[in-house]
Each structure stands twice: as structure tokens, then as C-alpha cells.
Amino acid sequence: MEEMELIHKVENGELDMLGYVMLNPELKEPFSDYARSNGITCPTAADAVRFLKEYEERLYQELLP
């Protein structure tokens, strides 16, 4: 599924953030690593949101000189 289609499904309430992360090939593995390293055995949408915030911050930091 393309990213824009995933975003559209989230906006329409058809998919929560956990579904978005798990169906996004670029995010699925990093999220799984995040969950494992944080002892999360049954991830929730809230875990996905926390992951996305940390992931975004990490990407931003990598762009800084």
C-alpha cells in the first residue's frame, strides 16, 4: 500500500497509527526494533505515536551538521 493511501486511511479513521506503522515498509522494521528494545510485547497505537516522534527527532538530528 502506498504511503499516501495509508495516510488517507488514517485521516478517515480506517486505520490507526499502529496499522500505519506496520503497513509502511520503511517503518515496520525500525518500529519492531523500537518495541523490542523497550520491552513492548503487545504494541498499541500510542506506542506507534511515541515511536514516530522519536524517529522524527532522530532523523532531524542526523540532518544537523
N, C-alpha and C positions, 0 to 999 in steps of 0.2 A: 504494500500500500504506500502511495506517495505521501511525503510529509504534509503537503497542503491538504490532502484528503484527510489525514489524521487530525490536523488542526481543525478542520471544518467539523469533524465528528465530535471533537472536544467542545468546540463552541456551541454545538447543537445539543450537547448533553448526551450524545450517543456513546461517548467514551470518556472514562475518567483519565486522570493523569497517569495512573499506573498502566492502563491499557495503552496510552500514547507512548510511554517509555518502552514498554515491552514489544510493541509492534514496530518501533522505529529501529531499523538495523544499526544505526550509528550510536544509539543509546543503550540498547539491550545489554550488551556485554559490560560496558562501564557501570551500569546500574546494578547488574548482578554482582560485580566485584565490590561495589559500594555496600550492597546489602550484606554480603558475606563478611566483609571486614568490620561491619558494625553490628554483627550478630543478629541481623534481621532474618528470621526464618519464614515469616509469612508477611511479605511486603504489602503495604497499603498505598492508597493514593497520596496520603500525607508524606509517606517515605519518598515517593517519587518526586513530590514537590521539593522536599528538602534536598534530595539528590540534585535536581535541576538547578537549584540556587547555588549549591556548592560547585557544581560542574561549570556553570556560567562564570562564577568568580575565578575558578582555576584557569579557564580559557582566557579570561581577561588578563589575569596576572602573567600568563605566558606571552601576551602581546606587548607588555610593558618592557622598555629597554633595561 
